[in-house]
Amino acid sequence: MRLYALDDNELVAIGPARNGELLEIVLADPEDDARVIHAMPARRRFIRYLEGREKP
């Protein structure tokens, strides 16, 4: 799993679900009151980050 800061208040996690499918999950306020505000199968742009080719 990889974690990247999208901005000061949002963090994206990219990693596998239990079935092996890659997911992208965005957390709001990760330092204080973290909550998931977005979750879906990982899009190609986020898979590139997981592979280390780019960063958000």
LUMMIKOL-417619 format. One record per residue (C-alpha): residue number from 1; residue in one letter; x, y, z. Coordinates in nm, 4 decimals. Example, Ala and Ser with C-alpha at 12.3 -4.5 7.8 and 13.67 -1.06 7.14 Angstrom:
<rec><num>1</num><residu>a</residu><px>1.2300</px><py>-0.4500</py><pz>0.7800</pz></rec>
<rec><num>2</num><residu>s</residu><px>1.3670</px><py>-0.1060</py><pz>0.7140</pz></rec>
This chain:
<rec><num>1</num><residu>m</residu><px>0.0000</px><py>0.0000</py><pz>0.0000</pz></rec>
<rec><num>2</num><residu>r</residu><px>0.1139</px><py>0.3543</py><pz>-0.0714</pz></rec>
<rec><num>3</num><residu>l</residu><px>-0.0007</px><py>0.6768</py><pz>0.0914</pz></rec>
<rec><num>4</num><residu>y</residu><px>0.0214</px><py>1.0191</py><pz>-0.0692</pz></rec>
<rec><num>5</num><residu>a</residu><px>-0.0888</px><py>1.3624</py><pz>0.0470</pz></rec>
<rec><num>6</num><residu>l</residu><px>-0.3215</px><py>1.5244</py><pz>-0.2049</pz></rec>
<rec><num>7</num><residu>d</residu><px>-0.3193</px><py>1.8470</py><pz>-0.0047</pz></rec>
<rec><num>8</num><residu>d</residu><px>-0.3038</px><py>1.9531</py><pz>0.3615</pz></rec>
<rec><num>9</num><residu>n</residu><px>-0.6360</px><py>1.7895</py><pz>0.4481</pz></rec>
<rec><num>10</num><residu>e</residu><px>-0.6573</px><py>1.4872</py><pz>0.2170</pz></rec>
<rec><num>11</num><residu>l</residu><px>-0.4585</px><py>1.1661</py><pz>0.1948</pz></rec>
<rec><num>12</num><residu>v</residu><px>-0.4946</px><py>0.8964</py><pz>-0.0721</pz></rec>
<rec><num>13</num><residu>a</residu><px>-0.4249</px><py>0.5303</py><pz>0.0008</pz></rec>
<rec><num>14</num><residu>i</residu><px>-0.3681</px><py>0.2906</py><pz>-0.2890</pz></rec>
<rec><num>15</num><residu>g</residu><px>-0.3606</px><py>-0.0804</py><pz>-0.2227</pz></rec>
<rec><num>16</num><residu>p</residu><px>-0.5303</px><py>-0.4167</py><pz>-0.2600</pz></rec>
<rec><num>17</num><residu>a</residu><px>-0.8730</px><py>-0.5194</py><pz>-0.1331</pz></rec>
<rec><num>18</num><residu>r</residu><px>-0.9177</px><py>-0.8671</py><pz>0.0155</pz></rec>
<rec><num>19</num><residu>n</residu><px>-0.9938</px><py>-1.0032</py><pz>-0.3316</pz></rec>
<rec><num>20</num><residu>g</residu><px>-0.6733</px><py>-0.8510</py><pz>-0.4749</pz></rec>
<rec><num>21</num><residu>e</residu><px>-0.8451</px><py>-0.5702</py><pz>-0.6665</pz></rec>
<rec><num>22</num><residu>l</residu><px>-0.6578</px><py>-0.2398</py><pz>-0.6360</pz></rec>
<rec><num>23</num><residu>l</residu><px>-0.8470</px><py>0.0378</py><pz>-0.4585</pz></rec>
<rec><num>24</num><residu>e</residu><px>-0.8020</px><py>0.4109</py><pz>-0.4204</pz></rec>
<rec><num>25</num><residu>i</residu><px>-0.9291</px><py>0.5518</py><pz>-0.0937</pz></rec>
<rec><num>26</num><residu>v</residu><px>-0.9237</px><py>0.9211</py><pz>-0.0021</pz></rec>
<rec><num>27</num><residu>l</residu><px>-0.9236</px><py>1.0241</py><pz>0.3626</pz></rec>
<rec><num>28</num><residu>a</residu><px>-1.0178</px><py>1.3727</py><pz>0.4812</pz></rec>
<rec><num>29</num><residu>d</residu><px>-0.8522</px><py>1.5216</py><pz>0.7905</pz></rec>
<rec><num>30</num><residu>p</residu><px>-0.6109</px><py>1.2277</py><pz>0.8359</pz></rec>
<rec><num>31</num><residu>e</residu><px>-0.4389</px><py>1.3939</py><pz>1.1322</pz></rec>
<rec><num>32</num><residu>d</residu><px>-0.7487</px><py>1.4800</py><pz>1.3349</pz></rec>
<rec><num>33</num><residu>d</residu><px>-1.0839</px><py>1.3165</py><pz>1.2623</pz></rec>
<rec><num>34</num><residu>a</residu><px>-1.0037</px><py>1.0889</py><pz>0.9665</pz></rec>
<rec><num>35</num><residu>r</residu><px>-1.2947</px><py>0.9800</py><pz>0.7492</pz></rec>
<rec><num>36</num><residu>v</residu><px>-1.3217</px><py>0.8155</py><pz>0.4098</pz></rec>
<rec><num>37</num><residu>i</residu><px>-1.4658</px><py>1.0534</py><pz>0.1520</pz></rec>
<rec><num>38</num><residu>h</residu><px>-1.3920</px><py>0.8510</py><pz>-0.1633</pz></rec>
<rec><num>39</num><residu>a</residu><px>-1.3372</px><py>0.4813</py><pz>-0.2397</pz></rec>
<rec><num>40</num><residu>m</residu><px>-1.3415</px><py>0.2988</py><pz>-0.5723</pz></rec>
<rec><num>41</num><residu>p</residu><px>-1.1378</px><py>0.0636</py><pz>-0.7890</pz></rec>
<rec><num>42</num><residu>a</residu><px>-0.8027</px><py>0.2298</py><pz>-0.8578</pz></rec>
<rec><num>43</num><residu>r</residu><px>-0.7843</px><py>0.4358</py><pz>-1.1741</pz></rec>
<rec><num>44</num><residu>r</residu><px>-0.4830</px><py>0.4181</py><pz>-1.4038</pz></rec>
<rec><num>45</num><residu>r</residu><px>-0.3399</px><py>0.7493</py><pz>-1.2774</pz></rec>
<rec><num>46</num><residu>f</residu><px>-0.3253</px><py>0.6119</py><pz>-0.9222</pz></rec>
<rec><num>47</num><residu>i</residu><px>-0.1813</px><py>0.2777</py><pz>-1.0318</pz></rec>
<rec><num>48</num><residu>r</residu><px>0.1138</px><py>0.4713</py><pz>-1.1794</pz></rec>
<rec><num>49</num><residu>y</residu><px>0.1779</px><py>0.6150</py><pz>-0.8316</pz></rec>
<rec><num>50</num><residu>l</residu><px>0.1723</px><py>0.2668</py><pz>-0.6803</pz></rec>
<rec><num>51</num><residu>e</residu><px>0.4282</px><py>0.1509</py><pz>-0.9365</pz></rec>
<rec><num>52</num><residu>g</residu><px>0.6517</px><py>0.4430</py><pz>-0.8373</pz></rec>
<rec><num>53</num><residu>r</residu><px>0.6448</px><py>0.6058</py><pz>-1.1814</pz></rec>
<rec><num>54</num><residu>e</residu><px>0.4804</px><py>0.9270</py><pz>-1.0630</pz></rec>
<rec><num>55</num><residu>k</residu><px>0.3565</px><py>1.1022</py><pz>-0.7538</pz></rec>
<rec><num>56</num><residu>p</residu><px>0.0327</px><py>1.2979</py><pz>-0.7242</pz></rec>
